[in-house]
Amino acid sequence: MHQLYRHVVETVDRSLHDICSSDRPFSGITVILGGDFQQTLLVMVKGTWEDTILATIQQSHMWHNTSILHLTENMRLNHNPLERQFAHWLLELSRGSTIDMNTGSGSVAVPRNMVCMDQDDLIRSLYGRNCQESTPPLQYFYDRVLLAPLNDDVQKLNAHILQLFPGLAHTYVSADTQVVKPGMQHSINQVPVEFLHSLNTSRLPLANLDLKLGCPIILLRNLDNKCGLCNDTRVTVMHISNQVLQIRLLGGDHDGEITFIPQIMHSPSIHGVDFTIHLKCRQFPIQLAFVMIINRSQGQSVGHVAVDLHTLAFTYGQLYVAFSHVTVSNKIKVLLPTDPPCQTTNIVYPEILLQ
């Protein structure tokens, strides 16, 4: 619900009015929405924080017809004092208790036992030497993930850890072409393939995709929901060939099942400041998952987390999402800027929080 555009809810409401010929909210049908407004909100491309707030369901005319039911018991806790202490710290973090509510941002102190000295120390704290000496067990990567706020940081860290991973790397180069509409061939300059390969967005796999046997990857598309091949599903590579990858699913109802992923065509529109390119890209719909972007990790179940925050969190709820994957502080490690020590940026919009 927190990542749902209010226009979607209003559209459903209007459609039910037309179908049922009723002016009651949702034509009298009970609708249940679930979500956590302390987590990251929907993404407004090039939008301000005001744009983000105005797009949330709380700003809809439907909101005054909503009854809010709160979940009050944390079922993840095992009555461990350390877990309860960490849960209380997370709650204070999500509410922005230590920040300036006029600006929506400020700094938060991170416990020293969670802080790593450098990037190599961060990687070792999560993966140890298992990634360097031998291929880890199948479930090893299901319980571990390294998080970062930006796609660029994720790609660099994934590439670095893959170099440490044992085995021979296989590189898949995407087939990229610019799509030109009929009748516009002479009015649009063709873009070099080298430039198309350099484009890096969250909606596209890398043009030069490096893989090794046993490495973890994450799906970027819904391929087959019945077989568990959904967007954001984590898997490991079992066999590599030119056109198809054999993979094993991690977690969920299909845990341990072996299936195949083909190369597919991607056709997003890449919007830049000075240009608009319609691109066709043929590549495997995956990316390495040693490291994940914080927003994509939302909803993922992991037991051990490392967070690279040398690039500070820049949007609402990122810090809370990154830290809330675990239930106790000794299962998370954080890399922070050296100045000020043991502090990082936290962004909270008080208008969003449910009182």
N, C-alpha and C positions, 0 to 999 in steps of 0.2 A: 504494500500500500504506500510506503514512503517513497518508492521509486515509480509511482504511477502518476502519469499526467492527469490533472483534474479533467481535462477535456475528454479523456477516455471514459471516465465515469459518467460525465454528463451526456456523452453520446449514447451510452448504454441506456441511461435513463430516458432520453428522448425516443430511442427506438422502442423501448417497452411501452411508452405512452402511445405510440402509433399502433403497435401491435394489439395492445389490450384496451385501447380507447379509454384510458384512465389518467387522471391528473395526479394521482397519488405518487409519492416517490417510488421509483422503480415499479410503478403500477401495483403497489401493495406486496410485491415479492420481497421476501427477506434476503438480503445480500450481505454476506460476511466478507470483510476485508481484513487481512492480517498483515502486520508489518511492525517495524521498530523505527520511530522517527529519530532515534539517536544514531542510526547508521547513515551511511552516505546517501545523499538524495539523488534524484534523476539528474542527468547531465544536460545542461543547456549550453550548446556550442556557442562560444564567445559571449555568453550571457553573464550578467552581474549577479551578485547574491540576491538582489531584489527580484530579478527575472526568475531565479530558481525558486524563491519563496512563492511568487505569484503563480507558478505552475503547479504547486503541490495541491493535493486534494483538500487541504485545510482552507484554501482560499476559494473553494467551490461553493456555490449556493446550496449544494447538497449537504455540506458539512453540518449544518445546524439540525439536520434530521438524523444525525449519526449518534448512536449510543456507544460510549467508549468503555470497553471491558479491559481491565488491567490484569496481567499475570504477575502475581506477587511472590511466588516461590521459585527460587533458582534450583531447578532439578539437576543441574550439573554438579552441584556441590555435594561433598561427602562428609559434611559436618566437620571438616578439617579447619582449625583456626587460621592457618595460612591461606587457605582457599577463601574463607570468608573475608579476611583482611584484603586480599587482592580484589575480590568482588566489590567490596566497598570502595576501593581506590578507583576501579573501573567506572563505577556509578558516578563518582564525583567528577571523573574525567569526562564522561558523556554529558553531564549537565553543565560543564564549563564553569565549575565553582571557582576556579582560580584565574579566570580571564576577564577582560574588560567587556562587559555586555554592550557598551556603546559601539564598539568596533567589531565585536563578534570574534575576536582573536586575541591570543595572548600566549604566554609560555606556561608549561607545566613541568614540574620536577619529576624525573624518572628515577626510581630506586637504583642505587649504585650496583646492586647485585645483578641487574638486568643489562648493564652497559658493557659493550665491548670496546677494545682499544682501537682496532683498525678493521679493514674489510676482510683480510685473511683470517683474523681472529674470529670474525663473525661467521665466516663460512665453516671454519673448523668446529665452532661451537654447535653448529647444526648438523653437519654431515660427517664430522670427524675425519678419519682417513679412509673410510669405506669407499668414498668416491675415487680414491687414487689407487688403492691397492688391488681391489677386485670389484666385480659387479655385485652390488648389494642384493639382499633378498627382495622378493617381489613386493612385499608390503612395506618395505623400508621408506619409500617415497610417499606412500599414502599418509604416513604420520608426520611428515616433515615438509615445510615449505619456507622459502625465504621471500620476503615481501619488500616492495619498493613503491614510491608514489608515482614515478614517471615511466612511460614505456621505454624511453632511451636508456634509463638505468637498468630496467629489466633485461633488455637485449644485451647490454654490455656484461652484466653479471652472468647471464645464461651462457654467453660465449666463453667467459673466463672459467666457469665451473666445468663446462663441457671439455675444455682442454685438460683439466685435471682428471676427468673421468677416463677409465681404462678403455682401450679398444681403438679401432680405426674409424675415423670420421668419414661419413658419406655426405657429399654436398649435392643438393638438388637445386637447380637453377630454374626459376619460374619462366614461363613463356608469357611475356607482357606485350600488349599491343594497345595503341590508342584507338578508341572508337570514334569515328567521324560520321556524323549524321549525313544521310543522302542530300546532295545538293550543296554541301558546305566544304567539299574537298579543297576548293581553291581559296577559301577564306580563312582556313585554320592551318597554322604551321604544324607540321608533324614534329612530335617530341622525340628526341633520341632515346633508344632503348635503355642506354646507360642511366639516363635521368629517371625513367620509369622504375628501374631497379632500385634507385636510391630512395624512392618514396617509402615511408615507414609510418603506418597508421595502425591503430588497434583493430581495424576491420580487415586487415590484410596480413597473410603470412609473409615471412621474409622472402625476398627475391632469391637470396642465397641461404638455403636452409641446411644447416649442418646437423647430422644425427649420428648417434652411436647405439649399438645394441645395448638394451637394458636401460637406456636413459628415459626419464619421465617426460611426457608431453601432455598438452591440453588441447582439446578440440575447440575450434573457432566457429563451427557450424553445427546445426542440427542435421545429422545424416540419417539416422534410423532410431527413432525414439523407442520403438518396441525392443530393440536390441541394446538399448542403453547408450547409443552413440549420440549424445546431446551436446549442445554448446556448454563449455566449461567442464566437461567430463575429463578426468585425469586418467591416463593410461601409460603403459610402458611399452617400448618397442621390442618385439620378439624376433622379427625377421625383416630384412631390408631388401627390396628389389627396385627395379627402375620405375615401375608404374604403380605398385601396391605396397603398402606396409602391413605386416602382421603385428597386431597389438593385443595386449592383455588389459582388460578393464580393471580399475582400482576402485574398490568401494561400491556401495549401493547394492541394488538387487541383482546386478549382473557381475558382482565381484569375481575376478578370476577367469571370466569367460574370454575366449580367444576369438578374434574376428579380424576383419581387414578394412583398411582405409584406402580409397583410391585418390588420385589427383582429380580435382574438380575445377570448374571455371568460377572465378570471382569477378563480379562486375560492380564495384562501388564507384561513387563519384568522389574524387579527391578535390576538396575545395580549399584553395589557398587565397592569399591576400590579393595576388595579381592575376590569378588564372583559375580556370575550371577545366579539369581533365576528366574525360570519361575513359576509364581504363578497364581492359579485360586481362585477367591474370590467371594462368593455369598453374596450380601448385597444390600440394597437400594442405588441407585446412587445419593446420596444427601450428603450435609453437612450443619450444622447450618450456618445461615447467619446473626446473630447478628453482627458478625465481618467478614470481607472479606479481602483477600490479595489484595494489591493495584493493581497488574497487572490484576487480575480477574475483578476488578471493572471498568476497562476501558470500556466506552460506556454505563455504567449504569446511569440511571437518578435518582437523589436523591436531596432532598431539604435541608437536614441538614447532616453534616459530622463531624465525630470526627476521628482524626488520632493519633495513638500511634506510636511515633517515638523515644521511648527510645532505640529501635534498629534502627540505622540510615539507611536511604535509601542507597542502595548499587549498584544500576544500573541506567542507563540512563533514564531520564524522569519520574522516580517514584514520585518525589516530585511534579512535575507539574501535573501529573495525579491525585494525591491525593487531591491537592488543587483546581483543576479546575472543580470539580463537582458543586461548588456553584458560585454565582455571586457577593456575598458581604461577607466581613470578619466576620460579626456577625453571620453567619450561619455555621461557622466552628470552631472547637476547636482542639488544638494540645497539645500532651504530649511530652515534649522534655527532653533530658538529662539535669541535673542541671548545668553542666559545659561544655562549657560556656553557660550562661543563654540566652534564646530567640534566639538561633542560632542552625542550623542543617546543615547537609551535603547535597549538591546539586551536581549532576553529569550530565554534558552536554558534548557531543562530537561535537565540532565545525564542523567536517567534514560532519556531517549528516544534519545540518541545511540548509534550503533553503534560499538563499540570495535574 
